[in-house]
Structures are given as C-alpha cells and as structure tokens.
Amino acid sequence: MLLLYHSHTHLNARTFIVKLKIEGEKMIGAVVFVIAFVLFTVISLVIDLPPGFWVVEELIPDIQGTEYASLVIGIINGVIYGVVIWIIYSLVKMVYDRRKGEKQLVIEAELKK
C-alpha cells in the first residue's frame, strides 16, 4: 500500500481504515491455506489419511516404518488438502463477490491549512 502525502494534505482515519481493509482481503486465502495445512498435518500425524499415505506407499517405500513416515504423510496431506480447500474458498468467494456486485470505494480527504 502506498500513501502519498502533500505538506498541506492529511488523510483522515476513515480513509486509512478503508485501505487497510482492502489490503487485508487479499491475504484471507493465504490464511485459509495455512489453517487447512496445519489442521490436516496434525490430523495426519495421528491417522494415516489418503492421499499422503498412498504417495508414500507408492513413491517413497523406503520411508515406511521409520519415525519420519508420519511426518512426511502429514506434510503431503497438509499441502494437498490445503490447496484443495484454498481453491474451493477462492471459487466460492469469487462467485459471492460477483453476485454481490461491484464494490465502490469512496476515499475522503481533508485539506488542512
């Protein structure tokens, strides 16, 4: 976010808050991915879930039975399920935003001398 100030121009607090909300909306997808990644990684440490279990079984059979197997399965599941949930979230948000209509941003500025 880039804010330009002239020596006689000051932006009020409401304008600054609006800009922060717009910048924050772009990062919600990343937060959704991180939450899904952590959730499915932790769940996969306890329960061997597909597709991580299948990937390790087919592509990395040497790691099965070691202490790292559940960690590798958890990370693979976290990435796969995190990406799937992020894509679903992005598609639902896109449809919701289109139905809601275009957003109008009103920026107010006060000129103080």
N, C-alpha and C positions, 0 to 999 in steps of 0.2 A: 504494500500500500504506500503510495506516495502522496504526501501532503505538502503543498506549496503555500508559503505564507508571504504576503507582502507586508511591508512595515506598518501599513495602516489597516490591514485586513486581518480580522480574527474570526475563526470559525467557532460557532457556539458548540456546546457539549452535545446537543441532539444530533448534529451533523456527524460528529466523531463517532457516536454510538451506531448510527446507521451504517457507516463504513465498516466498522468492526463486525457487525452482523453479516454483511455481505462477504467479507473475507472469511469468516468462520463457517459459512455454509459450504465452502469449497472443501473443507477438511473433514466433514462428517463421514464421508465414505471411507477415509483412512481410519477413523476411529472405529467404524463398524468392522472393518477388516481386522484390526488389532484385537478387538474384543472376541470375534469369532476364532481367530488364530489361537489366542490364549486359552479360550474355553475348550476347543477341540484338541489342543495339545495336551492339556491337563487330563481331559477325559480319556484320551488315547494312552496316557501313561498307565492307566488302571485297566482299561478294556481294549483289546486289540480290535479296532474297527477297520473295515474296508474303507477306502482303497489302499491305505498305508500298509496294512498287513499283507495285501496281495502284491504290492510293489516290492516290499522287502523279500517276500517269499520267492518271487519270480526273478528279480533283478539283482538282489544282494543276498543270496542264500547263505553266504559265509558269516553274516552278522547274526543270524538266528541263533538263539541260545546264549548270546553274550549279554552282558549287562547294558549294552548300548542299544539293543534291539528295540526296546520300548520307547526310548528317546527318539530314535530315527523314525519309527512308526508315528509317534506323536507329532513330530515336526512335519512329516509328509502330510498327515491328515490335517494339521493346522493350516498349512498353505493351501491345500486343495479345497477344504471346506470354507476357509476364509475368502478365497477368490470367488467361489460359487455364491456365498452369501453377499459379498460385496457387489457382484454383478446383479443379483436379484434386487438388492437395495437400490442400486443405480437405476435399473429399469423401472421399478415402482415409483421412485422419486421423479423420473423423467415424465412418466405418464401423469402423475399427480400434478406436476408443475404445468404441463400442457393443459390439463383440464381446468386448473385454477386460473389460467390466463397470464397475460404478460404482467411482469412486475414493473411498477413505476417507482422510480427513485426520485425523491424530492430533496434537494440539497439546499439548506438555508445557510446564508452567510450574513454576518452583521458587519457593518463598516463602522469602526470606531475611530474617532479623531482625537 
